[in-house]
Amino acid sequence: MAEQAVQVDQETFSCPICLDLLKDPVTIPCGHSYCMNCIKTHWNEEDQKGIHSCPQCRKTFTPRPVLEKSIILAGVVEQLRNTGVQDNPADHCYDVPEDVACDFCIGGKLQAIKSCLVCLASYCEEHLAPHYDSLSLLENHILVEPIKNLQQNILSSAEGTESLIWFDIGLYTDPYILQSEPEPKTRADFLTYCREITLDPNTAHPQLVLSSGNRKVTFTYNQQCHHSHPDRFTEWFQVLSRESLTGRCYWEVEWIGRGLSVAVAYKNISRAEGGIECGFGHNDKSWALLFEVNGNSFWYNNTKTRMSGPGSSRVGVYLDHRAGLLSFYSVSETMTLLHRVQTTFTQPLHAGLRMYNTALSAEFCKPR
């Protein structure tokens, strides 16, 4: 079986900062790996900025990620030190067919969307969910594009050579990360990802009136004669977009009055069950920036983060779904970052608005 494997060289497992073999290797959220002390030193220098970045791809993280030693990388590097293997990898890649089946489906198996190098198993979207629901799994497990016969392709030893470890270097890097484009910097850059947003009448609370082609919402004290619908919010003055959002998207919201949440949410957020868990930002299925009379704040999973920054009646929202990046900007003659989220999105998102009785109207406007 040794001829099926791919041998890795020393450069593959060298720290991009010190250029030596990784010491106490850690993998940060963007997928790049460093010596623990090297990346800590780099981030210590960035602490005063409040935003920490990857020295390679320049992706930023807020708050500062917690670092934990990667056991798999540490084992590979240790074997590399012991054996002194430095040959260049052969021109070989694993077979990655379109029909890799989920290892956990019973009966008719669904197509796998990821393979895990720690579990040595492939998962469909449903069975992959626990990796995203558990932070410990997400931090310590390595997800790659689906690989056929995963256990046969990952060898822990080679015949005649004594715990020598062989790997395909492509397994350690998600190709989506390699293909990721730089984050937009100017308003012109953001407008290239502009997405027209319309509101879904079936989700609107009965005291919300939609107009302007379902792009504008107005709060009213009078209940509207809306037909009953399972998607309708009945406890909170909320409405979701008709469009589901993936990839890179940008949109702007302008409003009159105070008391408005600009949000994104999964479609399966609770609707009519009552209680605080239905509100944008008060659960783990939505992220909301709240603009109110006494100041602005960001809400996620019922946790409030107070924000500083300019007051605004127009906000721009930038989403890079694949990279797990969500940013809110105050929009005037310039764009000022209000808050940024770095996470992992497991479902398509919908844009949302939550009104208070102090808010008059809000509209998904066409950027000018």
Salt bridges, closest charged atoms under 4 A:
ASP20 OD2 - LYS23 NZ 3.78
ASP24 OD1 - LYS69 NZ 3.62
GLU46 OE2 - HIS42 NE2 3.45
ASP47 OD1 - HIS52 NE2 2.67
ASP47 OD1 - ARG64 NH1 3.11
GLU145 OE2 - LYS114 NZ 2.84
ASP174 OD2 - LYS114 NZ 3.04
GLU183 OE2 - ARG340 NH2 2.84
ASP231 OD2 - HIS229 ND1 3.96
GLU252 OE2 - ARG187 NH2 2.83
GLU252 OE1 - ARG314 NE 3.02
GLU254 OE1 - ARG314 NH1 3.09
GLU254 OE2 - ARG368 NH2 3.94
ASP284 OD1 - LYS285 NZ 3.71
ASP320 OD2 - ARG248 NE 2.99
GLU363 OE2 - ARG215 NH1 3.12
